[in-house]
Amino acid sequence: MATLQVLIGTRMAEREWSYSDLERRSRGALTKGRWQQLAKGVDLRRLPAPDSIMVIAEVLEVEPTTVLLAAAASVGIPVRRTGSILAHLLPTGTEMLSQRTQDAVLNMLRAVVSDAVDAQRRIDEAEGRSEPGNGPRGLRALGDQ
């Protein structure tokens, strides 16, 4: 499970946000300094307060459960992730997409994953890590290649 530090860092990098941007997006509920503490894991010995978890979720555009689990992992609570990290990073409101839109997004993701699995299989076979027809040993994260 991603820690709170990873969650905040990932979102900041994706959106090119600064700590000042996070403070502004939280309407001052969390200061620039507090965002920096959370992102660096400074003095993170216990879970943030419930209202802070809700603010973090709103600002990062993720479900509060994702923030809670990431915070728990940050303070050393063993958290087992279920599902993919992508599922946990979907923005709030995706449940409001029409069934047709959900199907289109899922079909696109299935095609991308299938292509990635096929590419990894070819790499593994070329490097002698698996035999043809047996499938890849393991799909690397898409950014690790």
C-alpha positions as CSV (number, residue, x, y, z in Angstrom):
1,M,0.0,0.0,0.0
2,A,1.3,3.4,-0.9
3,T,2.1,5.7,2.1
4,L,0.7,9.1,2.5
5,Q,4.1,10.5,1.4
6,V,3.8,8.6,-1.9
7,L,0.2,9.5,-2.4
8,I,0.9,13.2,-1.9
9,G,4.1,13.2,-3.9
10,T,2.5,11.3,-6.8
11,R,-0.4,13.8,-7.0
12,M,1.9,16.8,-6.7
13,A,4.1,15.5,-9.5
14,E,1.1,14.6,-11.7
15,R,-0.6,18.0,-11.3
16,E,2.7,20.0,-10.9
17,W,1.4,21.4,-7.6
18,S,3.5,23.1,-5.0
19,Y,2.9,23.0,-1.3
20,S,1.4,26.5,-1.7
21,D,-1.0,25.1,-4.3
22,L,-2.1,22.4,-1.8
23,E,-2.7,25.0,0.9
24,R,-4.7,27.1,-1.5
25,R,-6.7,24.1,-2.7
26,S,-7.5,23.2,0.9
27,R,-8.7,26.8,1.5
28,G,-6.2,27.1,4.3
29,A,-7.5,24.1,6.2
30,L,-4.0,22.6,6.0
31,T,-1.0,25.0,5.8
32,K,1.8,24.8,3.4
33,G,4.0,23.6,6.3
34,R,1.6,20.9,7.2
35,W,1.4,19.6,3.7
36,Q,5.2,19.5,3.6
37,Q,5.3,17.6,6.9
38,L,2.7,15.1,5.5
39,A,4.6,14.7,2.2
40,K,7.9,14.1,3.9
41,G,6.5,12.0,6.8
42,V,7.9,14.4,9.4
43,D,6.5,13.6,12.9
44,L,3.9,11.3,11.4
45,R,3.5,9.0,14.4
46,R,-0.3,8.8,14.4
47,L,-3.1,9.1,12.0
48,P,-4.2,12.6,10.9
49,A,-7.5,13.8,12.4
50,P,-10.7,12.8,10.5
51,D,-11.3,16.3,9.2
52,S,-7.7,16.4,7.9
53,I,-8.2,13.1,6.1
54,M,-11.3,14.5,4.4
55,V,-9.4,17.7,3.4
56,I,-6.5,15.7,2.0
57,A,-8.9,13.5,0.0
58,E,-10.7,16.4,-1.4
59,V,-7.5,18.3,-2.4
60,L,-5.9,15.2,-3.9
61,E,-9.1,14.1,-5.6
62,V,-9.2,10.6,-4.2
63,E,-11.5,8.7,-1.9
64,P,-11.1,9.3,1.9
65,T,-10.5,5.5,2.3
66,T,-7.4,5.8,0.1
67,V,-6.1,8.6,2.3
68,L,-6.9,6.7,5.5
69,L,-5.1,3.5,4.2
70,A,-2.1,5.5,3.0
71,A,-1.9,7.3,6.4
72,A,-2.2,4.0,8.2
73,A,0.7,2.6,6.1
74,S,2.7,5.7,6.9
75,V,2.4,5.2,10.7
76,G,3.4,1.5,10.4
77,I,0.0,-0.1,10.5
78,P,0.2,-3.2,8.3
79,V,-2.2,-2.5,5.4
80,R,-2.9,-5.0,2.7
81,R,-3.9,-3.4,-0.6
82,T,-6.8,-5.0,-2.4
83,G,-7.2,-4.3,-6.1
84,S,-4.7,-2.2,-8.1
85,I,-3.2,1.1,-7.0
86,L,-5.0,2.6,-10.0
87,A,-8.4,1.7,-8.5
88,H,-7.5,3.6,-5.4
89,L,-6.4,6.7,-7.4
90,L,-9.6,7.1,-9.3
91,P,-11.0,10.6,-8.7
92,T,-14.0,11.1,-6.6
93,G,-17.1,11.1,-8.7
94,T,-16.2,8.3,-11.1
95,E,-19.2,6.4,-9.8
96,M,-21.3,9.1,-11.5
97,L,-20.1,8.2,-15.0
98,S,-22.7,6.6,-17.2
99,Q,-22.5,2.9,-17.7
100,R,-21.5,3.5,-21.3
101,T,-18.6,5.7,-20.3
102,Q,-17.5,3.2,-17.6
103,D,-17.5,0.4,-20.2
104,A,-15.5,2.6,-22.6
105,V,-12.8,3.3,-20.0
106,L,-12.7,-0.3,-18.9
107,N,-12.3,-1.5,-22.5
108,M,-9.5,1.0,-23.0
109,L,-7.7,-0.1,-19.9
110,R,-8.1,-3.8,-20.8
111,A,-6.5,-3.1,-24.2
112,V,-3.6,-1.2,-22.6
113,V,-3.0,-3.9,-20.0
114,S,-3.2,-6.6,-22.7
115,D,-0.6,-4.7,-24.8
116,A,1.6,-4.3,-21.7
117,V,1.4,-8.0,-20.9
118,D,2.2,-9.0,-24.5
119,A,5.2,-6.6,-24.5
120,Q,6.5,-8.0,-21.2
121,R,6.0,-11.5,-22.5
122,R,8.1,-10.7,-25.6
123,I,10.8,-9.1,-23.4
124,D,10.9,-12.1,-21.0
125,E,11.1,-14.6,-23.9
126,A,13.9,-12.6,-25.6
127,E,15.9,-12.5,-22.4
128,G,15.2,-16.2,-21.7
129,R,13.2,-15.6,-18.6
130,S,10.2,-17.6,-19.7
131,E,9.5,-20.2,-22.3
132,P,7.2,-19.3,-25.2
133,G,3.6,-20.1,-24.4
134,N,4.1,-20.1,-20.7
135,G,3.4,-16.4,-20.2
136,P,5.5,-13.8,-18.5
137,R,7.0,-14.3,-15.1
138,G,5.6,-11.1,-13.9
139,L,4.5,-7.8,-15.4
140,R,6.7,-5.0,-14.4
141,A,5.2,-1.7,-13.5
142,L,4.6,0.2,-16.7
143,G,7.0,3.0,-15.7
144,D,9.8,0.5,-14.8
145,Q,10.8,-0.4,-18.4
